[in-house]
Amino acid sequence: MDQFTTVTCTSLSKEQFNEARRRSVAKRNDMIQRGRSSLTLVENKAVLYLLSKVKPDDQPNTEYRFNCEEFYAITNNRSQSYTGLKNMLKAIADKSWFIDDADGITKLVRWFNIVHLEQDRGTRYATITFHQDLWPYILDLNGQYEREGLHYTMYRLQNISLMKHRFSDKIYELLKTYENRRTWIFELGTGTANDLQVHLAPTVVEDKKTRKAISVIPKSWSKFTFFDRDVLRPAKEEINRYTDLMIDYEGLQTDLHGVKHRKIVAVRFVITEKTQDQKTVTERLIEHEYAVNEDARQFRQSTVADFLDEQNMAVQEEKARKSEEVINASRYPAAAGVFEEFGFSISEIENLIDTALTHLAPGRVSRDSRELWAIDFVDYYNRMVQATLSQTKTFPYNRLLDMVRKDYDDFAEQLKKYDHKNSTRGVKVLDPYEEKDMLDLSAMSDDELDSQLEVLRMEKANRKKRKGA
């Protein structure tokens, strides 16, 4: 083994940087297709950065150098905090990941075996060896393919290094393993090995009784609308922007057994390798993004501002994590995800949805669509409230609850045409303000607004009288 040499935080040349970001990451396909982990985005990038240092002829127990500056530069991270580096590598070393082998046995695997962290006169680095259970999935991949036909996937580190969305790199790796098939269908919500949500679950735990891995899937993902918005759409954008693939997808209401459902139960991906011209454009785009802050990155030292930015980011991430836990624990997680931004508490949102559902006639929509129906109903009146906040005499929630309870516009009747068959594609957009009837509520005075609401009440009463006649 070569003598370990230090790399200072100001020694990274442009040539070294370009060589580092273009290094290849290689994994055996079953590690990608059957493995499950709960690494964060930056932790996963750290693992991939280390994997890019693995050479085809490396032997077990090879030590790899984690260069602090190089990693932060490749991932375009402003901070170069050594404390942050230590905490991140410790977090990875403390975590396990799971892989289901061909015999259905779940293996529990550690990422790192040895981690030495050192800092001396501005030098920040780590020496790391991978855990022995990981070796078959990252070493001698060519030999394994020739001897046993075990396929592996390879791509450039820069394909994922600039991604900002947590699930983009995982989806890219999965689709890369199916690249030669051109299309691939994943199930949604089935809990099987082919369930995309099982692969992407941000939390994976071990069942103490069965010793099997359990993917903890966010409740909001049960609605395709939110899974599409929060996972698929951002991933598609980043994969098409940074990688060697062009992808597209569509939700399917027919499962892999040919059975039709009302909700979306699968997603079909179309996978195409970019042409050489497209790859050239992608390379230039990546170079441009790196070049934007290149000079500042070359000479930046850790500052108080960097430290505070990093601490603030950690606080925000923790707040976001706790908020997601609260939303997932709600009786109406989809509604909580929609209305939380308006400052309503979870209990207030649940009360709004419960009140809205009192206007829903039995059998009008399927049970799976009831929450989405109520979201549309509450959103109709919430837009009115948000448009007239300055004229609201009471708290916005109190006014909104009153409007939802009394249904001044008789909006429940309008929602009779609610397309519950497509409800899982997204919250149906029923614009309460058609051009010919649009009211400038924000321009109304209190008296004018009260007068308009009285007109709406009278119209509702007259409609009910006509129905009774």
N, C-alpha and C positions, 0 to 999 in steps of 0.2 A: 504494500500500500504506500502511496506517495506521502511524503512528509506534509503535514497540514501547514498551510501558510495562511496568514491573515489577509483580509481585504478591508481596507479602511473605507469610511463612508464618503470619501471624496475621490476615490480612485477609479470609479466606473467610467470608462471611456464610451464614446458613441458606438465604436465597433463592438465592444464587449456587450453593451446593452442590446444592440441589434441581433448579435449572435444568440444572446440569452432568450430573447422573446420569440425567436424563430426555432428554438429547440422543439423536439417532438415529444409528445406524451403518448405512451403506449400502455394498454391494459388488455388483459384477456377478456373476451366478450362476456363470459359468464360472470365475471366480476361486475360488469356494468349492468347486465340484464337480471342478475339474481341477487346482487348486493344491495343492502339498504343501510343508510347511515343518517345521522342527524347533524351533520356538519353545517355550520353557517356558510354564507357565501365566501367570506374571506378565509375561513378555515379550509374550505374545499380548494380554494385557489392556492393556499399554502401547500397542501398535499400534492396538487398537480404541478406546482413549481418544483417540488422535490422529485417527483416522478420524471420531470423533463431532464433531470440530471442522470437518470439511469441509462447506461449504455448496453447494447445488445449482448456484450460478453462479460458483463459484470457478474461477480460471484456473490453468494450469500455473505452477509455481514459486512458488505462494502459500506464505508462511511461516506456520507454526503454532506456537503457544506451548504448551509443555509445563509446566504449573504443578505443581510438586512436591507442594505440600500438597493441591491438588485431587485429583490422581491417588491419593495415599495415602488420602485420605478416601473417595473413591468405591469403592476396592477394599477398604476397611475394614482397612487395614494399619496396625498399631501404629507401626511404624518410620517416621520421616521423614528417614532418612539421605540426605544429599546425595551422599555417597560411593557409597551403594547405587544412587542414581539414575544417577549418571555411569557406573558399571559396567554397569548394565542397558542403558542407551541405547547404550553402546559395543558391547555384545554383539549387540544387534539390528542396529546399523549394519554389523557385521562379517559378519553372516549373509546368505545368499541363500535364495531360495525358488524353487521350480520350478513351471511351469505347462505343461501339454500343450495346444497349440492344436488347432483343428479339423482341421488337416492332419497331425496326429501329430508335429509338431515341438515339442521341449521347449525352453522358454525359461528362462534363468537370470536372475532378477530380484533386485535389491537393494531393501531397504525404504526407506532414507533416502539423500538426496543430500547434505544439509548438516545438520550438528548443531553448534550453538554452545551450549556450557555455560557458565553464568556464575553467580557468587555474589558478592554485594556487600551488606554490612551486613545479613545475615540473609535476603536475597532469594535464592531458588533457582529457577532456571528454565532452559529450553532453547528455542532456536528451531530449527525443523526444516522441511525441505522433503522431499516424497516423491520417490523416484526416478522418472525420466521413463518408464521401462517400466511403472510402476504406474499412471500417469495414466488410461489407458483403462478401468481397472477400478474407479476411484473418482470420476472427474469426469464431469460432463455425462451422468449416467445417464438422466435423463428424455429428453434429446435423443437419446441412442443408442437408447432403446427406441422412440421415435416414428419415427426414421429407419430403423433396421435391425431392429427387433423384438428387440433384445437385452435380456433380462429381468434384473432386479436384485432383491436382497433387502434389506429394511430392518427394523431392530428397535431397541428402546431399549437404551442402554448398560447400564442397571441390570438388564436381563435376564440379563447374564452377569457383572456386576461382583462379585457376592458368591459366585460359584461357587468351590469349593475343589478340585475334582477336575480333573485335567489335561485330560481328554478331553471333559468336559461341554459346553464352549462349541463345540468343533468339531462334535460330534454335533448340537447344537442348530442350528448354522448349516446343516449339510447337510440336516437334516429341514425346516428353514424353507424351503429352496429347493423342496422337494417338497410343501409344505403343501397346495396345491390338489389334489393327486392323492389325498390322504387315506391312501394306503398306499404303501409303497415297499419293495422287496426288495433287500438288498445281499448280494453273495457274500462268502464267508469263505475266505481262504487260496488264492484262485485267481491272485492277482497282477494281475488285470485292473483297468481303470479303475473298475469297479463293485465292487471289493473294499473293504469297509469298513475292513479292517485296513491296507490300503495308504494310505487317507486319514488314518488316525489314527497311523501309525507315528511314534514319538517321535524317530527319527533318519532323516534323508534325506540321501543322499550322491549324488555325480555319478559315473557310470561314465566313466572317463577315455577308454575306447575308443569307446563309442557316444555319449558326451555326454548320455545319458539319466539321469533321476533314478531312484535305487534306494531304495525304502523298506526300512529295516532293521526287520523285525518281530520283537518278542520271541518267543523259542521257546515260552514258556509259553502264548502265545495260540493255539497249535495245538490246545490242549485247550479246548473251548468252556467247560468248567467255570470255568477261570481267566479267560478272556476275559470271561465273564459277570460273574464276581465282581469283577474288577479294573477293568472298563471300562463294561459296559452297565448294570449295576444302579446304581452310583453316579450315572451320567449321567442315567438315567431319574428318579431321585429329585430331582436338582437341577433338571432341566428342568421337571418338574411343579411344583416348589416356586417357582421364580423367574421363569419365562417366561410368555409368552402362549399356550403350547401345552400340551396334555396328550398324552402318548405312552405307548404300550405296545409290546411286541415279543414275538416267539416265534422259537425256533430251528427251522429246517426241514432235513429230511433228503432233500429233493428239490431238485435244482439247477434253474437257470433253463431247462435243456433238457428238464426232465421226468424226468431220470434219478434213481433213488432210491439213496441211500447209507446205510451203517450209521451214519456220524457226521453231525453237523450241518454243513452246507455253505453255509447261507445264513441270514439273519435278516430277518424281515418286521416292519416298523414300521407301527403304526397311528397316524396323526397327526390330532389334533383341535384346532381353535382353541377356547380357553376362552370360556365365555359371559361376558357383561358382569359378572354377579355374581361369577364365579370370578376375573375380572381384578381386580375391586375387592378381593377377599380377598387376592390376591397382592400388590397395591399396599400394602395395610395391613401385610402380613407384612414386606415389604421395608422400609417406613418404620420398623416396630418394630425390626428388626435394626439399622438405622442409628442409631436413637435410643438404643439401649442404651449406647453409648459416645460419644454426641454431645458431651456437655459436656467430657469428658476430651479428646476429639480437638480441640475448638475451641481449647484453651489449652495443649495438650501441646507441650513443647519437646524437642528431642533430648537424651537423657540417657545416662549411661554404661550404665544397665540396657538401654535401647533398643538401644544399640550392641552390647552383649554378646548380647542376644537375637537380633539380626540375624546376628552372627557365628556363634552356635550353630546357627541355622537353616541357614546356608550349609554348616556342617560336617556337619549331619545330612543335608542334601540330597545332599552329595557322597558320604557313606557309603552312602546309599540307592542312589545311582547305581552305585557300585562293586559293591554287593551284588547289584544286578540284573544287572550284567555277568557276575559270577561264576555266578549262577544260570543265566543263559541259556547259558553256556559248558559247563554240566554235561551229562553224558550223560542225566540224568533231571531236566530243569528243573522239571517239574510236582512231582515229589517234593521237590526242593530247596526250592520255594516253600512246601510244606506243613510240612516238618520242620526247616527252618532255625531257626525260632523257639524250638525246644527246645535250642538250643546245639550241635547236631551240625554238624560240618564237612561240606563238600561230598563229600570222599572217604569219610567215614563214612556219609553218606546213600547214596552210590553202592554202597557195600559192603552196606548193609542191603537195598537193592533187588535187587542181584545175588543175595544169599542167599535172599531171598523167592522169586525167580523159579526157584530150584532145586526148589521144591515145585509148580510149575505144570506140569501134564501137557501135552504137545504137543497143539495143536489145540483146547484148551479155550476160549480166547478169541482174538480176532483180534490181529494184531500191533500194531495201533494201540491196543489196550486193555491190553496187557501191563503197561505202567507203572502204569495206574490200578488194575489188579488187585493189583499189588505194594504200592501205596500203601495199599489197604484192608487187606492182610495185615499190613503193618508197623504201621499205625495201631491195629489190634486189640490187639497186644501193647504198643505204646507207651502206650496208655491205662492198661494195668495198671501199667506202670513209673511213669508220672507220678502215679498214685494212691497209690503207696507209696514215694515218694522218701526219706522219713525212715527207712524200714526197709531201704533198699537198702544192702547191705554193700560193693558195688563201685561203679564208675562207672555211671551210668544207661545209657550207650551199651553198655558191655560186657554188662550184664544183658539189655538189649534184643536185642543181637546173638545172645546165647545162646538166648533164647526164640524168636527168628525162625528160628534154625538148627534147633532141636529141635522146634518147633511142638507144644508140650505139649498144646494143646487140639485138635490135629488140625484147625486152622481151614481148611487148604487143602481139606479135604473139604467143609466148610460152603460154601466159595466155589464149589463145583460149580454152584450155582444163580446164580452171578454173571451179571447181565444185561448181557452185553457189547454188545448192540445199543444200549443207552442209555448206554454208558460215557462218551461224550463230552458227555453232558448234565451230568455231575458225578460225583464219586467216590461210588459207591453206598454208602449208609449201611446197613451190616449191623451192628446193635447186638449186641455180644458179651454184653451183660448184659440178657437178657430179665427181666422183673419176677420171674417164678417162680424164676429161677436166680441172681438177682443176689447177689453176694458183696461184703461191706463190706471190701475189701482194706486200706483205710487204717486199719482198727481192729485188724488182725491183728498179733501179735508176730512176730518172726523165726521162732521155732519153728513157730507156727501157719501162717505163710506157706509154710515149707519143707514142712510136712505136707500142706498143700493142693496144692502143686505135685507132691508124690509121688503123691497121689491121682489127679491129672490124668495123670501118667505111666502109672500102672497102668491107668486107664481106656483110654488110648490103646493100650497093649499088648494089652489084652483085645479091643478092637475089631479090631485086626490079626489076633489069633488066630481070632476068629469069621469074619473074611473068608477066612483061609486054610483054615478047615474047610469 
